[in-house]
Amino acid sequence: MFIDADDRRHYLALLHAAAREHGIDVHAYVLMGNHIHMLVTSQVAGALSAAMHWLGQCYVQAFNRKHQRTGTLWEGRFKSCLVDSETYVLAVYRYIELNPVRAAMTDAAECYAWSSARGNLGIRDDPLLTPHPVFIDLAADPEIRAHRYAHWLMQDMREEDIDAIRAHLQQEKALGSVRFTSMVEQTLNRVVCWRPRGRPAQKAAKIKEVDKGDGAN
């Protein structure tokens, strides 16, 4: 999806424009080699889909012109899942910004240039970012907040939390408490709880990613 730094800069510029135009708050993001993760909030139904459609279309057109190629870059529509603010927002912040560390692309999140980590850690100003209210609640003072978030970011994620985020994202199910998922099901009038893959009789036990192909998550 990205050949060089200019491609990544152009994608982030388009993301900023799409977020501003459609009223979407971007809280965290990371650009990997063949996929992208984002944590976003939208107050208007359909705004995220419209923004992602415009973003993808504009980026692919520019990418193809620049690199003299044709065709698409994406493997279909983006995957998304609702996140319970009370229990999982900070975990998803960390999941996203530690992606390059888990993929052995860098030793520390703040050393990777193409994510929100430096902005959320107060190392640089990132105009793309809007702090989530849960993130702001870490501390009223921005410096103290950045320090507390740095401490949180440096802690290892539990494998079960990583697996839960991945599983809910792949199935596009709501990630959160039983109370949260029940509320979402009542609101949307559809099942949003994650289910293990496989035949129900055997009860086999085996979440914004934009994926180009196989690769580290």
Buried (B, 14 or more C-beta within 10 A) or exposed (E): BBEEEEBBBBBBEBBBBBBEEBEBBBBBBBBBBBBBBBBBBBEEEEBBBBBBEBBBEBBBEBBBEEEEEEEEBBEEEBBBBBBBBEBBBBBBBBBBBBBBBEBEBBEEBBEBBBBBBBBBBBEEEBEBBBBBEBBEEBBEEEEEBBBBBBEBBEEEBEEEBBEBBBBBBBBBBBBBEEEBBBBBBEEEEEEBEBEEEEEEEEEEEEBBBBBBEEEEB
